[in-house]
Amino acid sequence: MFIVRPHPEPGEGNRTNKRRNSLKVFPRLLIWIIGWPAKWVLLDHSCTVYPERSNGTLVQFGTIFNIFTAQNCFTMSTTIRELLNHRILVIDGAMGTMIQRYKLTEEDYRGDRFKDWPSDIKGNNDLLCLTQPHIIREIHGHYLEAGADIIETNTFNAQRVSLADYHMEDLAYEINFAAAKIAKEACTLVGSGEQKFVAGAIGPMNKTLSLSPDVNNPGYRALTFDEAVSAYYEQVKGLIDGGVDLLLIETIFDTLNAKAAIFAVKKYFREANQKELPIMISGTITDASGRTLSGQTLEAFYNSVRHARPLSIGLNCALGAKEMRPHIEELSQIAECYTSAYPNAGLPNTMGEYDEQPEDTAHYIEEWAKEGFVNIVGGCCGTTPDHIRHIAEHVKSIQPRQLPRLEKAPTNKLEQEELTLTEGEI
């Protein structure tokens, strides 16, 4: 099956349009001749083709014919939604865990460009997009080859608030732009023939809007909402200019920070007059209490961010799959959108390392999938391409969680419009 996205050519007159329409005669005739066995088709030169996984099934003639006759072709966001309705998608594993395997030195982080930087920069993993891009590209490739459908850009801390630790605030846009380009290149180089997506990773920042860093002054805040929005806006711009397909606001421990990120995303698309990319949101339950660090229950967190109408809402980090299970089950029962889960490789040992084996992580996630809890799965801290390979293998034949039907009857016109918009977008 193919999804077609049109690329309009400005300035074309009626004569050009007639010539383009005439070029469609042969492809349509070819489709009539080939009929049901068709799997690869000749498409109009003004469209871009996105092959979708067919699992060996044949493409229906009616579907192909409708692609050529439809006035409104499908978009990238439609493609991922259709995939989510068809199967469970797999997101990649930990970037930091893989970077640690390279045992990089301070000089490796600096490269030639930053060899005279006045402060230490080892540990600034996002900077590697500029100084060691081949390593980041290679890591992306490993995850893609392992079966990941979605890979995250190496930009978890790539906004000026977090980069200030290294005095590199002015590099925020450049790092995000480069990271997006590297991830897209990795998708091209792997060339599996399946649709892959790049998610622009937007982390929680190293400062919180809801909590004071000073125990003696609970009213103090190290960051204002406007400062957070400005930093996220710059990051979003870099990611989108670099070509990401999705935006992933992840590892949320303070919902107010997430709201700043959401506001920045919406503001960017509004001011840029662009169609919004799908947004994925992933929170973090910090302990057995079932609450985020800022004190919200899972249901409260969900209701605090659902106004963004995200593609998915889920959980990641902090917990292993075994400990995350009850929270994922709860989320699957209340979420109107798709759900995601990418836990750590178990809980860390006394040395801060993760011991859970890939087959164990995959076993837990397979159980979630069979119970109908998830639409997107993957790994966080401590997970590797081996974990992702096992997870992808375990869930590939399991049906994804079905979106619930909204049963609440609207009581007024405003609620009717809200319900219509929500159902239309999901």
C-alpha positions as CSV (number, residue, x, y, z in Angstrom):
1,M,0.0,0.0,0.0
2,F,1.2,3.5,-0.7
3,I,0.5,6.9,0.8
4,V,0.9,9.8,-1.5
5,R,1.7,13.4,-0.4
6,P,1.3,16.1,-3.1
7,H,3.9,18.7,-3.6
8,P,2.2,21.8,-5.3
9,E,4.2,23.6,-7.8
10,P,3.5,27.4,-7.5
11,G,2.8,29.4,-10.6
12,E,1.5,26.7,-12.8
13,G,-1.2,27.7,-15.2
14,N,-4.1,25.7,-16.7
15,R,-1.9,24.4,-19.5
16,T,0.6,22.9,-17.0
17,N,-2.2,21.3,-15.1
18,K,-3.7,19.8,-18.2
19,R,-0.2,18.4,-19.2
20,R,0.2,16.9,-15.7
21,N,-3.3,15.3,-15.9
22,S,-2.5,13.8,-19.2
23,L,0.6,12.2,-17.7
24,K,-1.7,10.2,-15.4
25,V,-3.4,8.4,-18.2
26,F,-0.6,5.8,-18.6
27,P,-0.2,5.0,-14.9
28,R,-4.0,4.5,-14.5
29,L,-4.1,2.3,-17.6
30,L,-1.1,0.3,-16.2
31,I,-3.0,-0.2,-12.9
32,W,-6.0,-1.5,-14.8
33,I,-3.8,-4.0,-16.6
34,I,-1.9,-5.2,-13.5
35,G,-5.0,-5.3,-11.2
36,W,-4.9,-7.1,-7.9
37,P,-1.3,-8.4,-7.8
38,A,0.0,-4.8,-8.0
39,K,2.5,-3.9,-5.3
40,W,4.7,-1.3,-7.0
41,V,3.1,1.3,-9.2
42,L,4.1,4.2,-11.4
43,L,3.1,7.4,-9.7
44,D,2.6,10.9,-11.0
45,H,5.8,12.9,-11.0
46,S,4.4,15.6,-8.8
47,C,3.8,13.3,-5.8
48,T,6.1,11.8,-3.1
49,V,5.5,8.1,-2.3
50,Y,5.7,6.7,1.2
51,P,5.7,2.8,1.2
52,E,3.9,1.3,4.1
53,R,4.5,-2.1,5.6
54,S,2.1,-4.6,4.0
55,N,3.3,-7.8,5.7
56,G,3.3,-9.6,2.4
57,T,-0.4,-8.9,1.7
58,L,-1.5,-7.7,-1.8
59,V,-2.5,-4.1,-2.4
60,Q,-6.2,-3.8,-3.3
61,F,-7.0,-2.4,-6.7
62,G,-9.6,0.0,-5.3
63,T,-7.1,1.5,-2.9
64,I,-4.5,2.1,-5.6
65,F,-7.2,3.6,-7.9
66,N,-8.4,5.9,-5.2
67,I,-4.9,7.2,-4.7
68,F,-4.7,8.4,-8.2
69,T,-8.2,9.9,-8.3
70,A,-8.4,11.4,-4.8
71,Q,-8.2,15.2,-4.6
72,N,-6.8,15.2,-1.1
73,C,-3.8,12.8,-0.7
74,F,-2.7,11.4,2.7
75,T,-0.1,13.2,4.8
76,M,2.8,12.0,6.9
77,S,0.7,12.2,10.1
78,T,-2.1,10.2,8.4
79,T,0.5,7.5,7.6
80,I,1.6,7.0,11.2
81,R,-2.0,7.0,12.4
82,E,-2.8,4.3,9.9
83,L,0.2,2.3,11.0
84,L,-0.8,2.6,14.6
85,N,-4.2,1.2,13.8
86,H,-2.6,-1.7,12.0
87,R,0.2,-2.7,14.4
88,I,2.2,-1.8,17.5
89,L,5.0,0.5,16.6
90,V,8.5,0.3,18.2
91,I,10.5,3.3,19.4
92,D,14.2,3.1,19.9
93,G,16.2,2.6,23.1
94,A,18.7,4.7,25.2
95,M,21.0,7.0,23.4
96,G,23.2,7.7,26.5
97,T,23.7,4.0,27.2
98,M,25.0,3.5,23.7
99,I,27.3,6.6,23.8
100,Q,28.9,5.3,27.0
101,R,30.0,2.2,25.0
102,Y,32.3,4.4,22.9
103,K,34.2,5.5,26.1
104,L,34.7,9.0,24.7
105,T,37.2,11.3,26.2
106,E,37.1,15.1,26.8
107,E,39.0,15.5,23.6
108,D,36.5,13.4,21.7
109,Y,33.7,15.6,22.9
110,R,35.6,18.8,22.0
111,G,36.6,17.8,18.5
112,D,38.6,20.4,16.5
113,R,35.9,23.0,16.7
114,F,35.8,23.2,20.5
115,K,39.4,22.2,21.4
116,D,39.9,25.5,23.2
117,W,36.6,25.8,24.9
118,P,37.1,27.3,28.4
119,S,35.1,24.8,30.4
120,D,34.8,21.0,30.5
121,I,32.2,19.7,28.0
122,K,32.5,15.9,28.5
123,G,29.0,14.6,29.2
124,N,27.3,17.0,26.8
125,N,26.0,14.2,24.7
126,D,23.9,16.5,22.5
127,L,27.1,18.3,21.4
128,L,28.2,15.1,19.7
129,C,25.8,15.9,16.9
130,L,28.4,18.6,15.9
131,T,31.7,17.0,17.0
132,Q,31.1,13.2,16.4
133,P,28.1,13.0,14.1
134,H,29.2,9.6,12.7
135,I,28.8,8.1,16.1
136,I,25.2,9.4,16.6
137,R,24.4,8.3,13.0
138,E,25.8,4.8,13.7
139,I,23.7,4.5,16.9
140,H,20.5,5.5,15.1
141,G,21.4,2.8,12.5
142,H,21.7,0.1,15.1
143,Y,18.3,0.9,16.4
144,L,16.7,1.0,13.0
145,E,18.3,-2.3,12.0
146,A,17.0,-3.8,15.3
147,G,13.4,-3.0,14.2
148,A,12.7,0.5,15.5
149,D,9.9,2.3,13.6
150,I,10.6,5.6,15.4
151,I,14.0,7.0,16.3
152,E,14.6,10.0,18.6
153,T,17.0,12.8,17.8
154,N,20.0,13.2,20.1
155,T,18.5,16.4,21.6
156,F,17.3,15.5,25.1
157,N,19.1,18.5,26.7
158,A,19.5,20.6,23.6
159,Q,17.9,23.8,24.7
160,R,19.6,26.9,26.0
161,V,18.5,26.4,29.6
162,S,20.3,23.0,29.9
163,L,23.2,24.0,27.6
164,A,24.0,26.8,29.9
165,D,25.8,24.3,32.1
166,Y,28.4,24.2,29.4
167,H,28.1,27.9,28.4
168,M,26.8,26.7,25.0
169,E,23.4,28.4,25.0
170,D,24.0,29.9,21.5
171,L,24.4,26.4,20.0
172,A,20.9,25.3,20.7
173,Y,19.4,25.8,17.3
174,E,22.5,24.4,15.5
175,I,22.5,21.2,17.6
176,N,18.8,20.5,17.0
177,F,19.1,21.2,13.3
178,A,22.1,18.9,13.0
179,A,20.5,16.2,15.1
180,A,17.4,16.1,13.0
181,K,19.5,15.9,9.8
182,I,21.6,13.0,11.2
183,A,18.6,11.0,12.2
184,K,17.0,11.5,8.8
185,E,20.2,10.4,7.1
186,A,20.3,7.3,9.2
187,C,16.8,6.4,8.0
188,T,18.0,6.8,4.4
189,L,21.2,4.8,4.9
190,V,19.5,1.8,6.5
191,G,17.0,1.7,3.6
192,S,14.8,-1.1,5.0
193,G,12.0,-0.2,2.6
194,E,9.7,0.3,5.5
195,Q,8.4,3.7,6.7
196,K,10.5,5.1,9.5
197,F,9.9,8.2,11.5
198,V,12.2,10.7,13.3
199,A,10.9,12.1,16.5
200,G,12.4,15.4,17.7
201,A,13.3,14.6,21.4
202,I,12.4,17.5,23.8
203,G,13.5,16.8,27.3
204,P,12.2,18.2,30.6
205,M,15.1,20.7,31.2
206,N,17.3,20.7,34.2
207,K,15.2,23.4,36.0
208,T,11.6,23.0,37.1
209,L,8.8,25.5,37.0
210,S,6.8,24.0,39.9
211,L,9.4,23.4,42.5
212,S,12.0,25.6,44.3
213,P,15.6,24.5,44.3
214,D,16.0,26.3,47.6
215,V,14.6,24.4,50.6
216,N,14.7,27.6,52.6
217,N,12.7,29.6,50.1
218,P,9.8,27.5,48.7
219,G,8.5,30.4,46.6
220,Y,11.7,30.8,44.7
221,R,11.9,29.6,41.0
222,A,15.1,29.3,39.0
223,L,13.1,29.7,35.8
224,T,10.1,31.6,34.5
225,F,7.4,30.2,32.2
226,D,8.3,32.7,29.5
227,E,12.0,31.7,29.7
228,A,11.1,28.0,29.3
229,V,8.8,28.8,26.3
230,S,11.5,30.8,24.6
231,A,14.1,28.0,25.0
232,Y,11.7,25.3,23.8
233,Y,10.6,27.5,20.9
234,E,14.2,27.7,19.6
235,Q,14.6,24.0,20.0
236,V,11.4,23.2,18.2
237,K,12.4,25.5,15.3
238,G,15.7,23.7,14.9
239,L,14.1,20.3,15.0
240,I,11.5,21.2,12.4
241,D,14.0,23.0,10.1
242,G,16.1,19.8,10.3
243,G,13.2,17.7,9.0
244,V,11.7,15.7,11.9
245,D,8.4,13.9,11.4
246,L,7.1,14.1,15.0
247,L,7.8,16.0,18.2
248,L,8.3,14.0,21.4
249,I,7.9,15.9,24.7
250,E,9.3,13.2,27.0
251,T,10.4,12.3,30.6
252,I,8.1,14.8,32.1
253,F,8.4,15.1,35.9
254,D,7.0,18.6,36.1
255,T,3.8,19.1,34.1
256,L,4.3,22.9,34.0
257,N,7.5,22.4,32.0
258,A,5.5,20.2,29.6
259,K,2.9,22.9,29.3
260,A,5.7,25.3,28.4
261,A,6.9,22.9,25.7
262,I,3.4,22.4,24.3
263,F,2.8,26.2,24.3
264,A,6.1,26.7,22.4
265,V,5.1,24.0,19.8
266,K,1.7,25.5,19.2
267,K,3.2,29.0,19.1
268,Y,5.8,28.0,16.5
269,F,3.3,26.4,14.1
270,R,0.9,29.3,14.5
271,E,3.5,31.9,13.8
272,A,5.2,29.9,11.0
273,N,1.7,29.3,9.5
274,Q,2.6,25.6,9.1
275,K,0.5,22.5,9.6
276,E,1.3,21.0,13.0
277,L,3.4,17.9,13.2
278,P,2.0,15.1,15.5
279,I,3.0,15.5,19.1
280,M,3.9,12.6,21.4
281,I,3.9,13.2,25.2
282,S,5.6,10.9,27.7
283,G,5.6,11.5,31.5
284,T,7.6,9.9,34.3
285,I,6.2,8.2,37.4
286,T,9.1,8.6,39.8
287,D,8.3,5.9,42.4
288,A,5.7,3.4,43.7
289,S,3.4,6.2,44.8
290,G,2.2,6.5,41.2
291,R,2.9,10.3,41.1
292,T,5.2,12.6,39.1
293,L,7.9,14.5,40.9
294,S,5.7,17.5,41.1
295,G,3.0,15.5,42.8
296,Q,0.5,14.7,40.2
297,T,-1.3,11.4,39.9
298,L,-1.3,9.7,36.5
299,E,-4.9,10.7,35.8
300,A,-4.2,14.3,36.8
301,F,-1.1,14.4,34.5
302,Y,-3.1,13.0,31.6
303,N,-5.9,15.6,32.1
304,S,-3.3,18.4,32.3
305,V,-1.9,17.7,28.9
306,R,-4.8,16.2,26.9
307,H,-5.7,19.7,25.6
308,A,-2.7,19.4,23.3
309,R,-4.6,16.6,21.4
310,P,-1.4,14.6,21.1
311,L,-0.9,11.6,18.9
312,S,0.1,9.6,22.0
313,I,0.5,9.9,25.7
314,G,2.6,7.5,27.6
315,L,5.3,6.8,30.2
316,N,9.0,6.4,30.1
317,C,12.1,6.3,32.4
318,A,12.4,6.0,36.2
319,L,10.8,2.5,36.4
320,G,11.5,-0.8,34.8
321,A,8.8,-2.6,32.9
322,K,7.7,-4.8,35.9
323,E,7.2,-1.7,38.1
324,M,5.6,0.3,35.3
325,R,2.8,-2.2,34.5
326,P,0.0,-1.0,36.7
327,H,0.5,2.6,35.6
328,I,0.4,1.6,31.9
329,E,-2.7,-0.4,32.5
330,E,-4.4,2.7,34.2
331,L,-3.3,5.0,31.3
332,S,-4.7,2.6,28.7
333,Q,-8.1,2.9,30.4
334,I,-8.3,6.7,30.5
335,A,-6.4,7.8,27.3
336,E,-8.5,8.9,24.3
337,C,-5.4,8.9,22.1
338,Y,-2.7,6.2,21.5
339,T,-0.6,5.1,24.4
340,S,3.2,4.6,24.5
341,A,5.6,3.0,27.0
342,Y,9.3,2.7,27.0
343,P,10.6,1.7,30.4
344,N,14.2,1.4,31.7
345,A,15.9,-2.0,31.6
346,G,14.7,-2.7,35.1
347,L,15.8,-0.8,38.1
348,P,19.5,0.3,38.5
349,N,21.9,-1.7,40.7
350,T,24.0,-0.2,43.4
351,M,26.5,1.0,40.8
352,G,23.8,2.7,38.8
353,E,23.9,0.2,36.0
354,Y,21.1,-1.8,34.5
355,D,21.2,-5.6,34.5
356,E,17.8,-6.6,33.0
357,Q,18.4,-8.8,29.9
358,P,16.7,-8.0,26.6
359,E,14.5,-11.1,26.7
360,D,13.2,-10.2,30.1
361,T,12.3,-6.6,29.1
362,A,10.6,-8.0,26.0
363,H,8.7,-10.5,28.0
364,Y,7.1,-7.9,30.2
365,I,6.2,-5.6,27.3
366,E,4.8,-8.6,25.4
367,E,2.4,-9.1,28.3
368,W,1.3,-5.5,28.1
369,A,0.7,-5.8,24.4
370,K,-1.4,-9.0,24.8
371,E,-3.5,-7.2,27.4
372,G,-4.2,-4.4,25.0
373,F,-2.4,-1.6,26.9
374,V,-0.1,-0.1,24.3
375,N,0.3,1.2,20.8
376,I,4.0,2.2,20.9
377,V,6.7,0.4,22.9
378,G,10.4,0.7,23.3
379,G,13.2,1.3,25.8
380,C,14.7,4.0,27.9
381,C,17.7,4.0,30.3
382,G,19.9,0.9,30.0
383,T,18.2,-0.5,26.9
384,T,20.2,-1.3,23.8
385,P,19.5,-2.4,20.2
386,D,19.3,-6.0,21.6
387,H,16.5,-4.9,23.8
388,I,14.7,-3.2,20.9
389,R,15.2,-6.3,18.7
390,H,13.6,-8.6,21.3
391,I,10.8,-6.2,21.9
392,A,10.0,-5.8,18.2
393,E,10.0,-9.6,17.7
394,H,7.7,-10.1,20.7
395,V,5.0,-7.6,19.7
396,K,5.1,-7.9,15.9
397,S,2.1,-10.3,15.7
398,I,0.0,-8.7,18.5
399,Q,-2.9,-6.4,17.7
400,P,-2.4,-2.8,19.0
401,R,-4.6,-1.2,21.6
402,Q,-7.9,0.0,20.1
403,L,-8.8,3.6,20.7
404,P,-11.9,3.9,23.0
405,R,-15.1,5.4,21.7
406,L,-16.1,8.6,23.4
407,E,-19.4,7.9,25.1
408,K,-20.0,11.2,26.8
409,A,-22.9,13.0,25.3
410,P,-22.2,16.7,24.6
411,T,-24.3,19.0,26.7
412,N,-23.9,22.2,24.6
413,K,-22.6,23.4,21.3
414,L,-19.1,24.0,22.6
415,E,-18.7,20.5,23.8
416,Q,-20.1,19.2,20.5
417,E,-17.5,21.1,18.6
418,E,-14.7,19.8,21.0
419,L,-15.9,16.2,20.6
420,T,-16.0,16.5,16.8
421,L,-12.5,18.0,16.7
422,T,-11.1,15.3,18.9
423,E,-12.7,12.4,17.0
424,G,-11.6,13.9,13.7
425,E,-8.0,14.3,14.8
426,I,-7.6,10.9,16.4
